[in-house]
Amino acid sequence: MNDGPVSLSLISHTNAGKTTLARTLLGRDIGEIRDAPHVTVDNTVHSLISTAAGDELLLWDTPGFGDSVRLARRLRQQGNPIGWFMGQVWDRFRDRSLWFSQQAVANVRDQADVVLYLVNAAEEPADAGYLEPELAILEWVGKPVIVLLNQTGRCRPGDQEAAEHERWRQLLAGYRVVHAVLPLDAFARCWVQEITLLREVGKALPAGRGPSFARLIGAWQARREGQFEASMGVLSATLARAALDVETLPETRFKGALRDLGRAIGVGGEEGDDGKARALQALGSRVDAELRAALDALIAIHQLEGHASEELLRRIARTVTVEAPVNEKKAALMGGALSGALTGIGVDIAHAGLTLGAGMLTGAVLGALGGAGIARGVNIARGRRGTTLRWDDSFLVELVVSSLLRYLAVAHYGRGRGEWRENEYPAFWPPLVSEAVGAAKDALVASWAARDPARETTAIVARLQPVITEIARTILDRLYPGVLDSSVEAPAGEARDQRS
């Protein structure tokens, strides 16, 4: 049994980003977005999610407040402010700002179970002259309000964000209708924060609506957890294929193989042996293609648009490094074979046609442009099939770090922001991810330890995915403490997306 839909009214001062946030929450484009006042001119309703039991969560996008200072001044002169206000007939064309305000107030009064009031957190509260009159209007209406801090900027360490949120909470503590103050940036929110929001909505609803809304929260979390699991599957399959990838070279003496490797990557030695050059080129270009495809898959899973770009992948390779032990004997042999002729290797490899392969080799594998750097990235081994090249354990661990950073970047990218664009990671992300991956390094290496080109990728994925999933959940828990620990059970039956 359910008690009808739960309605959330998204309201704010005009041009504060309501429609942008609505697009992010809905995962599809609605309305119009422009940097101008009163772009949204009507109250429009959208279904966020529903369950097989008939529960439904609705989101109303409203025109927003216009001249709230003048409106509040008029309301204070009335014995029954909202009753008087709603009895007026405002002219849509001659007094647009008051007409828009009337539409917003009517929606809150007639439709909202809970009001989501969006504020521009980039402003100092004292500089937002509209804040006090608009909250006064919401007080007169009397519906429970959750204040959402939008335009908070890039993700910051938890203590910095907590300090800003506390400042806003203290500022708004005197308003009886304000039930919670939460960060939810339309550009950079994470799905974990959406769950926090819905739990606060549930607390603001009458007690009798608890069971129905608990099913809705469970459905929402099940949807987001499904995206999370699908993302971990993509990352795990990509890494498994990299672990199994191999190139076989013609039989030769070990030192000769090292010298040929130097020629293949464009440094030292004479020109020639195109086969070896092609082998290394193939190894690098395949990991390049795999990571591009993985990023495109993450973008699609998160209901975004756009594609991976070469610059993003080069930046990942350039900035992410995990310290790992090096086989010093092998490093010394390689260093001697290459005769120290490694200056300008990045340019040489790039000219050889490697894109991400070049970035990873120059940024993470070669390291200090020496033999030890090569030892970190490529295993050279002689076996029955001849001399083979493949990515070594430390390189694969680095791929885990860069893959999880890409996941975080996509998971924090709101659809309202528009097509996917590359951005620098927040400075505290790489060390956080590196620490989490480093703690699980032994489990990661064990998951692909038995790799053999003849093995099925699925066998590696089955061992690797639980490890990567646990690392990712650890990272999310550090970014958003406690949210994933208090998960709500998904309702019986599948949640149904409502798409227009």
N, C-alpha and C positions, 0 to 999 in steps of 0.2 A: 504494500500500500504506500502511496506517496501523497503529498499534500500540494501538488501542483508545482510549477516551475519555481526555481529560485532566481530572482532578477537582481543583477548588479548594474547600477547606474554609474557610468564613467563620466565624471564631471570635473571641470577645472576652469580657471580663467582661460579666455580664448587664446588659441595658438600656443598651448602649453604641451601639446603632444598626445592628446587623447586618441586620435585615430591611428597614430603611429603605434601606440601601445596596443590598441585593439588588434591591429594587423599581426603584431608579434604574438599575442595570446591566441588568436584564431588560427595562425599559420596560413593565412591567405590574405589577399589584397581586398580591402573594402574602403569605400569612401574615397576622398581626395586628400592629398597631402601637399600643402604649399606653405611657405613662410609668410603667412598673411593672416589677419584676424578673420574669424567667422568663416572658415572654409567649410565646416560642417554646419548646415543650415536647418536640419531636421533631426528629430529623435529617430534613430534607427536601431532595430533589435537584431541580434545575431545569436545563434545557438553555439555555446562553447562546447558542450558535451551532453550526452544523454545516456541512460542505461536501459538495459532490457526490462527493468522493473517499471519503466515509465518516468523516472526522475529526469529532470532537465535543468541545466544551468544556462541562463540567458545573460547576455551582455548588451546593455544599451549604450550606444555612442550618442552623445548629446551635443548641441551647439556650444555649450559652455557659457560662462558668465560674460557679459559685456561690461557695461558701466556699473560695476557692482557698488562703487562708492555712492553714486547717486541713488541707486536702487535701495541700498540699506538705509540711507537717510530718509527716504520716503516711508519705508517699512516701520521705522522707529516712531513715526507719527501716528501709527494706527494701533487701536486696541487689539485687533486680531490681524497681525501683519500678513500672514500667509493667506488667510481668508480674503482680506481686502485685495491683496496682490493678484490672486487668481481670479478675482471678479472683474478685474480690469481687462480691457481689450486694447492691446498695444498694436500699433500700426507697423507692419513688417517692413515697410519701405521708408516711412518718415521717421521712425524711432527704432532703428534696427538693433541697437545695442540692448535696449530694454526688451524688445520683442524676443531676441535670442535668450536673454535671461529668463523671460517668462516660460519659454519652451523647456529650458533646463530645469527650472523649479517645478514645473508641472510634471515632468518625468519623474523627478525624485519623489514628489508627493504621491503620485498615482501608481508608479510602477516599482520603485526600488524596495527591495528587502534590505539591501546594504548599499551604501554609497561608497564608491572608490573615488576619492578626491585627490587629483594629481597636482603636485606642486613642483615648481622648478627649483631643485635643490642647488643649482648653480648660483642662484641669487642669495644674498643675505636676507634672512627673514625680515629684518627691519626695513629692507629696501622694497619689499613686496607690498606695496600699499593696498593691493586688492585682498590680501590674505585675511585681515580682520573682518571686513564687511562680508566676504563670502562665507566665512565660517559662522558669522552671526546669522546669515540667512539659513544656513544648514541647521543651526541650532533651533531656529524658529520652526523649520520643517520637522525636526525631531527624529529622523531616521538615523540608525547607527552608521558611523563614518569610519572608514579606514583610509588614512592619509598615505599616499604613495609618493616617495621621493624619486622624481624623474630627473633626467639630465645630471646624474651624479658624476659623470665622467668615467674614465677608465677604472677597472677594478683596482682596488688598493688593498694592502694588508688589513686583516680583520680589525686590529686595534684602531687604525685610522678611520675606517668606515664606522666603527661603533661610536667613536667620539662625535662624529658628525650627526649620526642618527640620534644620539642622546641629546644633543643640542636642540634638535627639532622636537623630540619628545617632550623636553622640558618646556619649550615654547608653547606647545599645544596642550599641555597638561590641564589647563584651566577650562577646556571645552568639554562639557559633559557628553556630547555625542561622539567624540573621538575615542574609538575603542583601541586603535593600534596605529603606529607609525612604522612603515616598512620601506626599505629600498626596493624599487622595481623599475629600473631604467629600461625604457623601450628599446634602446640600442644595445645594451650590454647585460640584460638580465640572464639568469641561468634557470633551467627548469626546476632546480631544487628550490629556488626562491618562489616559484609559482605555488609549490606545495605549501610553503609557509603561509602565503597569502590565503589560500583556500582554507587552511586550518583556522586562521583568524576570522575569516568570514563565518565559519561554522560556529565559533564562539559568540559571534554577535547576533546569531539567529535565535528565535524563541526555542526553548528546550524541546518542544514537540516536533520540531523539524530536524532534530538531530539524526535519526536513523536514515532518512532520505538523503540528507546532505552528506552523511558519511559514505553512502554508496557513490555519490558524485565525486567526492575526494578520491575514493578508491579507484574509480574509473579514470580520473585524470592522471593519478599517479601511475596506474597500469599503462596508460598510453605513453607517458614519458619514460617509464622504465623500459618499455618495449623499444623505444628509440635508442635508449642507452645500450641495451643488449645488442641491438642490431649494429650499433657503432662499434662495440667491442668485437663483434664477429668480423666486421670488415677489417679492423686493425689486425686481429689475430691471423686472418687468412693472408693478409699482405705480408706480415712478418714471417709466417710459415713458408710462403713461397720464396722469400729472400733467403731463409735459412737453408732451403733445399737447392737453391740455384747453384749451378756449377758450370765451369767451362774447362774442357780438357784440351791440353796442349800436346804437341808431338813429343815423343820420348826424347829426352836429352839429359845431360848431366845437370846436377842441381845448380851449380854455379852458372852454367849456361842458361838455365831457365831464369835465373835472377837477372842475368844480363839481357835476355830477351824481354823480360818484363819491363826493364828500363827503356828499351827501344819502343815497346808497345805503347808506353804512356808518353813518349815523345821526348825523352831526355837521354843523352849519352848514346854511345854506340853508333853504328852505321844505319842508314835507312834500309828497310827491307823487312822481310818476314811479316807480310801483311796478315797472315793467318793469326799470329799472336796479337797483333794490334786489334784485329777484329774480335778476338776472344775477350779481351779486356773491355773493349768498347761495348760488346754485347752484354756483359755482366753489368756495367754501369747503366746502360740505357734501359735494361729491363727493370732495375730497381727504380729508376726515374719514372718509367711508365706506371709501375705498380703504385708508387706513392701518389702520383697525379690521379690515378683512377680511384684510389682510396679516399682522397680528399673530395673528389667529385661525389662519391657515394655518401660521405658524411654530410655534404651540403644538401643532397636530396633527402636524406633521412630526416634532417631537421627542417624540412619544408622551406628551404631557402632557394634562391636562384643564383646563378653564376657558376664559375668554374675555377679550378686551380690555375694559378699563373706560375710562370717560370720564376719570377722574382721571389714569390713566397717560398718556393722550395729551395732556392739558393740561400735565402735568409735563414731558413731552418738549418741548413747544413753549416752555415757560417757561424751560427751563434750557439749551437747546442753541442756540448762535449761532456762526456762522463769519463772520469778518470778510471783507467782499467790497467791491470798488470800487463806487461809486455814481455814476450819471449826475447830476452836480450841477446841470446846467441844468434837467433834467427835475424834479429835486427842488425847485428854486427855484420853478418854475412851479406845482407842486402845492402847495407851502407857501403861495404867494400865493393860489391858488384857494380853499384851505380857510380862509384868514384866521386861521390860528393857533388855530382852535376845536377843539383835539384833547383837551382835558382830559376825563377820564372816558370815553375812547373804548372801553376794554375793556368797561365795563358796557353801553354803547350797542350794541356789536356783539353781545354776549351776548344782550341783549334782542331783537335782530333774529333770533335763532334759530340762530346759528352756534356750534358746539361747538369742534371742533378748528380750524375756520376761524378762530374768534375767538382761540383760544389762539395759533395761529401768527401771526395778524396782530398781536396785541398783544405777543407775546413775541419774535418774530423779524423780522417784516416791518416793523412800525411802529417798532420799536427805541426811539428816544428820543422817541417821540410827536411826530414832525415830518414834514415833507414828504419828507425824505431817507429816512425809514423806509418810507414808501409806495413810493418809487422802488425800494427794494430788493426789494419783493415782487411787484409787479404791473406788467407791461408794458402800456402803453396805446398802441396803434398804429392809424393810419388806413390802410385799404387799400380794395380794390375791394369787399370785403364789408361795409364800414362800420368803425366804431370797435370794436376788440376788446380784451378783457381776457384775459391769460394770466399764468401764473407765470413770473417771470424767472429768469435763470441762477443768481443768488446764492441765491434762495429754494430752487431745486431742489438746489443743492449742500448747503444746510442739511438738506433732506429726506434726502439720502444719509447725513449724519452721524447724524440721529435714527434712521434705519432700521437702520444698523449697530449702534447702541447697543441698539436693541430686539433685534436678533439675538443680541448677546452676552448680554443678560439672559435670553433663552429658552435659549440653549445652555448656560448655567451653572445652570439650574434643574432640580434632580433630581426625578424623579417621586416618590421617597420622601417628598418634602416635602409632598406633597398637591396640591390644585388650585392652578393658577397664581394667584399674588398679586403685585401691584405692589410693588416695593421701590425705594428710592433706588439709583442707580448708585454703585458705588465711586468715590470722588472722583477717582481717577487715570484712569478710563475716558474721560470726555469730552475732556480735552486730548489723550489718546493717539489717539482716533479722529479728532478734528479735525485733528491733525497729519498723519495718514495720508491723510485725504481731501484736505486742502489740497495735499499733494504731488502728488496726481493730478487736481487741479482742471481743468487744461487738457484732459486726456483725457476727463474726464466731460462738460465742456461740448461738446467736439467730437462726442461720441457722440449728443447730441440736437440738434446745431447745425442740421441740415436739417429740423427738425420742421415738420410741416404737418398740420393737422387731417385732411387727406385721406389721409395716410400710414397704413400698417398699423402697429399697435403692435409687431408682431414685428420689423419692420425696425430700430426703435430698440432693442429688447431685444437683438437680435443684436450690436449695437455696444456696448451698455451693460453687459451681463452680464459679459463678460471683464474689464472695468475694475473693476467692483464686486467680483468674485471675487478679483482680485489685491489690492485694498485689504484685503478681509477676511482673506486669508491673511497679509498683512503684519502685520495687527493680532494675529492668533493667534500668529504667530511671535515677536512682541515679548513677548506674554504668556507663551509657552511655548517658549523658544528651542530651535531645533534639532530639535524633534520631527517637524515636517512635512517637513523636509529629508531625513530618513532613512526614507522611507516604504517599506513592504513591498508587493511586488506582490500583487495580489489573485489568488486561485487560479482555475484554469479552472473554469467553471461558476459558477452563482450560489450565494451563501451562502443557507442556509435558516433562516429564523426558526423557533424552536420556541415556540409559543404554546399556553398552556393555557386 
